């Protein structure tokens, strides 16, 4: 057997073993310092709430309470259910797994009515730091996609002492407003149609009125080969009923184009991010071979990772929502980072 074949075999054995342990864990009563992992239909019923920074954050926690922490971060228009099959694998492997709703999603709420409903990238990253502080987590593996990958990238870049390792779908997603002003080739601009739609008052009104239909369309175009059913979509779509959801989404995309102001308190962080800081923590970037959403090519961002680094292309018609479409591959990336 070649070294590559041996490596693939080792990975398959690890994820098979983790899956088996997960099934056992679900049936085993009273294991000390461990939490059972909910089924997909009851995942959201296991949500806990904690005050963290500006927010009261809704999150699911599973696994071994004394194990290494892993925080899984979703994107738009998705929610915690993107990780419903990732969680039991990591929990069975001995991790403490935290899956929060981002600001504007699910049961996460702002603590003060007067707080600006801000969707800029640094604000979301500070939400993660605040959550870690609230849950007494000094350091964690951060793993995410879409908004979640960008958020994880920022924490890894600016607060590496809080990040054990990083799994980032679509790689290095840290941006800045100046770069957002630069025009792209026409085909690339077409793929960002919703960003321009959201820049208009009509776009905000349209998203407010049809956010679930909008999300379904994005799911279909971003993951053209993912045959999700209605029940899968509806479990996530409930997260968009959050009263701040539309404001956060619209501000996020308008801020990127410099069409909406951020908050001055985040200016120092944004200045650092505008310099495209190098990420030095151990990292695996991932991409699905059928990602229909806008995303950079791996060669364009490899230079931004200066520590131990690997890129994985996940084949088989895998789209933008990689953790939900290829949960074992996503979980395995976390396990591999922690095993070496």
C-alpha positions in Angstrom: 0.0 0.0 0.0 1.2 3.5 -0.8 1.5 6.1 2.0 -1.5 7.9 0.5 -3.6 4.7 0.6 -2.6 4.0 4.2 -3.5 7.6 5.2 -7.0 7.3 3.5 -7.6 3.9 5.2 -6.6 5.4 8.6 -9.1 8.3 8.1 -11.9 5.9 7.2 -11.2 3.8 10.3 -11.2 6.9 12.5 -14.5 8.2 11.3 -16.1 4.7 11.3 -15.0 4.2 14.9 -16.3 7.6 15.9 -19.6 7.0 14.3 -19.9 3.7 16.1 -19.0 5.3 19.4 -21.6 8.0 18.8 -24.3 5.4 18.4 -23.2 3.7 21.6 -23.1 7.1 23.5 -26.7 7.8 22.5 -27.8 4.7 24.2 -25.6 4.7 27.2 -27.1 6.2 30.4 -25.3 8.1 33.0 -21.8 8.5 31.5 -19.9 10.9 33.8 -19.1 14.4 32.4 -20.7 13.6 29.0 -23.8 14.8 27.2 -25.8 12.8 24.7 -26.2 14.0 21.2 -29.7 14.9 20.0 -31.2 13.6 16.8 -31.8 16.0 13.9 -35.5 16.6 14.7 -34.7 17.5 18.3 -31.4 19.3 17.9 -32.8 22.8 18.3 -34.8 21.6 21.4 -31.4 21.1 23.2 -30.5 24.7 22.8 -29.1 26.5 25.9 -28.8 30.2 26.5 -25.9 32.2 27.9 -25.2 35.9 28.2 -22.1 36.7 26.3 -21.0 40.2 25.4 -23.8 42.0 23.6 -25.9 38.9 23.2 -27.8 36.2 24.9 -26.5 33.4 22.7 -28.4 30.2 21.9 -26.1 27.2 21.5 -26.1 23.4 21.6 -23.4 21.6 23.6 -22.5 18.0 23.4 -19.7 15.6 24.1 -17.3 15.4 27.0 -17.4 18.5 29.2 -13.7 18.1 30.1 -12.6 17.4 26.5 -10.8 19.7 24.1 -13.3 22.4 23.0 -14.5 22.6 19.4 -16.7 25.5 18.3 -18.7 25.0 15.0 -19.8 28.2 13.2 -22.5 28.3 10.5 -23.1 30.7 7.7 -25.9 32.4 5.7 -28.5 31.3 5.0 -28.0 28.3 7.3 -28.0 27.5 11.0 -26.8 25.1 13.7 -28.4 22.1 11.8 -25.5 22.3 9.3 -23.6 20.4 12.0 -26.2 17.9 13.1 -24.2 14.9 11.9 -20.8 16.4 12.7 -21.6 16.8 16.4 -22.0 13.1 17.3 -18.7 12.1 15.5 -16.8 14.8 17.5 -18.6 14.1 20.7 -17.8 10.4 20.5 -14.2 11.2 19.8 -14.0 13.0 23.2 -14.5 16.6 22.3 -16.6 19.3 24.0 -18.6 20.5 21.0 -20.3 24.0 21.0 -22.6 25.0 18.2 -23.9 28.6 18.6 -26.5 30.5 16.6 -24.8 33.6 15.2 -26.3 37.0 15.9 -29.5 37.3 14.0 -30.3 33.6 13.9 -32.3 31.2 16.0 -32.6 32.0 19.7 -29.7 34.4 19.9 -30.9 37.9 20.9 -29.3 41.2 21.7 -29.4 42.1 25.3 -30.2 45.8 24.7 -32.7 47.2 22.4 -30.4 50.2 21.6 -27.5 48.0 20.4 -26.7 48.5 16.7 -27.8 45.5 14.6 -24.3 45.3 13.1 -23.3 42.5 10.7 -19.7 43.5 10.1 -17.0 40.8 10.3 -15.2 42.0 13.4 -18.4 42.2 15.4 -19.2 38.6 14.7 -15.6 37.5 15.6 -15.9 39.3 19.0 -19.2 37.4 19.6 -17.1 34.2 19.5 -14.6 35.5 22.0 -17.4 36.7 24.3 -19.0 33.2 24.0 -15.7 31.5 24.9 -15.3 33.8 27.9 -18.9 33.1 29.0 -18.4 29.3 28.8 -14.9 29.5 30.4 -13.2 28.2 27.3 -9.7 29.5 27.0 -8.8 27.9 23.7 -10.8 26.0 21.1 -10.7 24.5 17.6 -12.7 26.8 15.4 -14.4 25.2 12.4 -16.9 26.8 10.0 -18.2 27.7 6.6 -19.4 30.8 4.9 -19.9 33.6 7.6 -18.7 31.0 10.1 -15.4 30.4 8.2 -14.7 34.1 8.0 -15.4 34.5 11.7 -13.1 31.6 12.5 -10.4 33.0 10.3 -10.6 36.3 12.1 -10.3 34.8 15.5 -7.4 32.7 14.4 -5.6 35.7 12.8 -6.2 38.3 15.6 -6.4 36.1 18.7 -4.3 33.0 17.9 -3.9 32.3 21.7 -7.6 31.5 21.7 -7.5 29.2 18.7 -6.0 25.7 18.9 -6.6 24.9 15.2 -8.7 26.0 12.3 -11.0 24.3 9.8 -12.2 26.8 7.2 -14.4 25.9 4.2 -13.4 28.0 1.2 -10.2 29.1 3.0 -9.2 32.6 3.8 -12.3 34.8 3.7 -11.2 37.9 5.7 -12.1 41.0 3.7 -12.2 44.8 3.9 -14.4 47.5 2.5 -11.7 48.9 0.2 -11.3 45.6 -1.5 -15.1 45.3 -1.7 -15.2 48.4 -3.9 -13.1 46.8 -6.7 -15.1 45.5 -9.6 -14.9 41.8 -10.6 -15.2 40.2 -14.0 -18.8 40.1 -15.2 -19.3 36.4 -14.5 -18.0 36.8 -10.9 -20.3 39.8 -10.4 -23.3 37.7 -11.6 -22.6 35.2 -8.8 -23.0 38.0 -6.2 -26.4 39.1 -7.5 -28.0 39.0 -4.1 -25.4 41.3 -2.6 -26.4 44.0 -5.1 -30.1 43.2 -4.5 -29.6 43.7 -0.7 -28.0 47.1 -1.4 -31.4 48.4 -2.4 -34.5 49.2 -0.3 -36.4 46.9 -2.6 -34.0 44.1 -1.7 -34.4 44.6 2.0 -38.2 44.6 1.6 -38.0 41.5 -0.6 -35.9 39.6 1.8 -38.1 40.6 4.8 -41.2 39.3 2.9 -39.7 36.1 1.5 -36.7 35.2 3.5 -37.5 31.4 3.5 -38.0 31.3 -0.3 -34.8 33.3 -0.7 -32.9 30.9 1.5 -34.2 27.9 -0.4 -33.0 29.4 -3.7 -29.6 30.1 -2.3 -29.4 26.5 -1.0 -30.3 25.2 -4.5 -27.8 27.4 -6.4 -24.9 27.1 -3.8 -25.3 23.3 -3.6 -26.8 22.2 -7.0 -26.2 18.5 -6.4 -27.5 18.4 -2.8 -30.9 16.7 -2.7 -32.1 18.1 0.6 -35.7 17.4 1.6 -38.4 19.8 2.9 -38.0 18.7 6.5 -34.2 19.4 6.4 -34.8 22.9 5.0 -37.6 23.7 7.4 -35.6 22.8 10.4 -33.1 25.5 9.5 -35.6 28.0 8.1 -37.1 28.5 11.5 -33.8 30.2 12.5 -34.6 33.1 10.1 -37.6 34.1 12.2 -35.2 35.9 14.5 -36.4 39.5 14.9 -32.9 40.8 14.0 -32.2 38.4 11.1 -33.0 40.8 8.2 -31.2 43.7 9.8 -28.0 41.7 10.4 -28.0 40.1 6.9 -28.6 43.4 5.1 -26.0 45.2 7.1 -23.5 42.5 6.6 -23.7 42.7 2.8 -24.0 46.5 2.6 -21.0 47.0 4.9 -18.9 44.8 2.6 -19.6 47.2 -0.3 -19.0 50.3 1.9 -22.7 51.2 1.6 -23.3 51.0 5.3 -21.1 52.3 8.2 -19.7 50.0 10.8 -19.2 51.0 14.4 -16.2 53.1 15.3 -15.3 50.8 18.2 -14.4 48.2 15.6 -12.2 50.4 13.5 -8.9 49.2 15.1 -9.8 45.6 14.3 -10.9 46.4 10.8 -7.6 48.2 10.1 -5.8 45.1 11.2 -8.0 42.9 9.0 -7.5 45.2 6.0 -3.8 44.2 6.1 -4.8 40.5 5.4 -3.0 39.1 8.5 -1.4 35.7 8.2 -2.9 32.8 10.1 -0.3 30.8 11.9 -2.4 28.2 13.8 -2.6 24.6 12.3 -5.2 24.8 9.5 -7.1 22.6 7.1 -9.0 24.4 4.4 -11.7 22.6 2.5 -13.8 22.9 -0.6 -16.6 20.9 -2.2 -16.2 20.0 -5.8 -19.7 21.3 -6.6 -19.7 24.6 -4.7 -22.0 26.9 -6.6 -21.5 29.9 -4.3 -18.8 32.6 -4.9 -15.6 31.3 -3.5 -11.8 31.9 -4.0 -9.5 29.3 -5.6 -7.2 27.6 -3.1 -4.1 28.8 -4.8 -5.3 32.4 -4.2 -5.2 32.0 -0.4 -2.6 29.4 0.5 -0.1 32.2 1.2 -2.2 33.5 4.0 -1.5 30.3 6.1 2.0 30.2 7.6 1.6 27.3 10.1 0.9 23.6 9.4 -1.5 23.7 6.5 -3.4 21.4 4.2 -6.2 21.9 1.7 -8.7 19.2 1.0 -11.1 19.0 -2.0 -14.1 16.9 -1.1 -15.5 15.1 -4.1 -18.9 13.6 -4.9 -21.1 16.6 -5.8 -20.5 18.5 -2.5 -21.7 22.0 -2.5 -21.4 25.1 -0.3 -22.9 23.7 2.9 -20.0 21.2 3.3 -20.5 20.2 6.9 -24.1 19.1 6.3 -23.4 17.5 2.9 -20.1 15.8 3.9 -20.2 15.6 7.7 -17.7 12.8 8.1 -15.1 14.6 6.0 -15.7 17.8 8.0 -15.4 16.1 11.4 -12.4 14.2 10.2 -10.5 17.4 9.5 -11.0 18.4 13.2 -9.8 15.0 14.3 -6.8 15.0 12.1 -5.7 18.5 13.2 -5.9 17.4 16.9 -4.2 14.0 16.3 -0.9 15.4 15.0 
